[in-house]
């Protein structure tokens, strides 16, 4: 059986490490598919190389991580504008993985428009494969006023939280593995402290199931991080997501 990660960007997998270790311990094959396109071949090669180095350090085969979308103009921050083209390419890429047990995504939380777009793409694929979806938090602004964001914080709107326990050695190794992403040092300089401080304050790492019905709802009340930081309106993302769902996801077709 296979666990498939549908992720927007190379380095998103860093926040999924406990899920990766859990699947490895269970003997599951793991496939990592990246959707957002990079502006140049050199950037794409470097970022995929960093992801593969991270996975190799966990004992996973490097070839399990690939770009799933090419030539669709689904660039960073624009995946929601190219959902149909992305879905077609993901379907073709997954044709070689018929026994998908579970999909894993960055959460539907209003953090980055590409993450929320990938949630919609995965909801369609999960219905076709009869597979569950688990989501991990990356960053959001739910309930915040002064702070710009919170990292890896499951939001109540996404339902019950399943905790994954790690040993002290695993926690320390995870914290140190951020060095595998030198090209993203600026991003992780802001995220990393919030991420591990949050784990300490919230009692560890938690994941949630994705109910496809959530994709018809605003991730949370108030302004979303991608609205404030990236200037992408939720109304635009919602129109694209709900259009895809209406075209592709038949009533009652979502996995239980």
N, C-alpha and C positions, 0 to 999 in steps of 0.2 A: 504494500500500500504506500501511497505517496502523499506527502504534505506539500502543497504548492503555495508559495508566497507571491502574491501579486502586489508589487511595490512600485511606487512612482520613481524613486531615485536610489541610485547606488549610495549606500550608507544608511538607508532606512532600516536595514536588517540589524544594525547595531542595537537598536532598541527592542529587538525580538529575541535577544540571546537566550533567555530562559526557555522560550518555546522551542528554539533550535536544539538546545541541550535535551529537552524533554523528548522531542521526536527522535533524536539520535539514540537516546537510551532505550527507546521502544523499538529500535531497529527499523524505523521508517526511512524510506527514500525521501529526499528533500530537493525541491526544485525552486529556484529563485528567478522570477521573471520581472524585468524592469520595463516600465512603460514610457516615462517621459524621455524625450530625445534630447541629446546634447547638441550644442551649437557647432561642434567640430569634432573630427575623428580623434584628435589628440586628447581632448578633454574626455571623450567617451572611453577611450582606451585606458586612460589613467584612472578614472573613477571605477571602472569595472575591475581593473587590476587591484585596487585597494579592497574592494569587496571580496574578491577571490582570495586575497591574502588573509583577510579576516576569517573567512570560512575555512581555509586551509589550517589556520591556527586552532580551529575547533575540531579538526579531523575530518572535515567534509571535502568531497572532491570539488576542485575549482570549476570544473566544467558544468557543475550544477547551477551556476549563475550565468545568465545570459540576458541580453537585451531582447525583448519580445516584439518591439515595434520599431520600424524603420521606414523613413520616407513618408510618414503620415503628417508631418508638421505638428506633432504633438509635443511641443517644446515645454520647458519648465513654466508652469503657471497656465498652460493652455490645453492641458489634456482634456478638460471638460468640453472643449470646442471640437474635439476630434474623436468622440467616443465610438462612433460606428466603425471608423477605420481601425482604431485600437482593438475593438472587440473582434473584428475579422482576423487580425493578425494573432491575437491571443488564442483564438480557436484553432488556428492552424498550428501554432506552437504546441498546444496541449493535445493535439491529435495523437502524439506519441506517448501520452501519459493517461491511458484509459482508466486506471484504478486510483482515482483521486479520492482520498479519504477525507481531507480537510483542506480548506483554503485559509490563509492567514493574510491579514491586511493591516495597514495603519488605520487607526480608528476613524469612524465618521464623527468628527469632533469640531469641525470648523477651523482646523489649524492651518492646513494648506489645501488649496483648491484641488491640487493633483491627488492628494490622499483621498479626498471625498469622491473624486471622479473614479479612482481605482476601486473604491467601495462599490460603486454602481456597476462597474464592469464585472467585478467578482460576484455580485449578487446574481447576475445573469448566468455566469459560468457555473456557479454552485447549483443553481436550479437545474441546469442541463446535466450535471454530473451526480446530482442527488447527494451533494456533500455539504457539510457544515462550514460555517465561517467563524473564525475567531479573530478578534481585533485587539490590537495593543495601542495604548495611547502614545502619542509622540509630543504634541504640544497643543494647548488651547488657552482660551481666555475666559472660560466659564467662571462667573462669580467674581471676577477680578476688576479692580478699579485702578489702583496705583501700580501694581506689578504688570509688566507687559505680557507675560505668559506664565504658564506652569507646564512642566515637562512630565510626560509619562503618567499623567493623572487620569485614571478612568472616570468618566462622568456618569452621574446617576441615570441620566436619560438613556444610556445604553444598556441598562439592566444589571443583573447580578454579576459580581466580580468573582472570578476563580483565581485563587492565589497559587503561585508556583514557588516552592521553597528552594533556596540556594544555600550551599555551604558557604562559610566565610571565605574559603579559598576561591570558590566560584565568583563571589562578589568582588573580591580583590582582582581576580583575573579580568573580569568584565570591565572594571574601572580602568585597568591598564590598557585594555585592547583598543581604546579610543585612538591610540597612537597609530593604528593601522590606516587612519584617514588623514594624512598630512594635507591633502588638497582642500579638505573641509575644516581645517583647524579653526578658522574664524567662527564658523557656525557652531562647532562643538565647544568652543570656549565659552559661549553663552549658554548652551543647552546642558552641558555636562554637569555643572554644579547644581542646577535646579533639578536635574534628573535624579541624582543620587541623594540629594537632600530630601526630595520628595519620597523616595523609597524609604528612607529612614523614618520620616514623619508619618507615612501612611501605612506602615506595617508590611513593607515589601512590594513585590511585583504582582500585578494583577492583570488578567485579560478578561474579555467579555465576548459573548456570542453576538453576532450581528443578526438582528431581525430585519429582513428586507423592507418591512413596513416602515422602519425608521428613516428610510431614504426619502419618504414623503414629508418628513418633519425637519424643521430647522434643527441643527445639531444642539444648540442651546439658546436660551434667551440672551438678549443683549448683543453687542457687536462681536463678530467673529474675528479671529486673529487674521485670517487672510483678507478680510475687508479692511481692517485697520492698517496692516503692515504692507500688503501687496496691492491694495486698491482693486481687488476683485469682488464684485457685488454678489452676495448670496443669491439674489434673484436670478442672476445669470447662470450660476452653477445649478440651482434648483431646476430651472427650465430645461437645461441639458440633461440632467440626471433623470428627471421625471419623464422626459421625452423618450429616453432610452428604455426606461422601465416599461412604458406603455407599449413600445414597439416590440420588445423582446421577452418580457416576463409575463406570462399568462397567469391569470388569477388561479391561485392554488398550486402553482408550479414550484414555489420556493420550498427548499428542504425544511423538514421539521427540526 
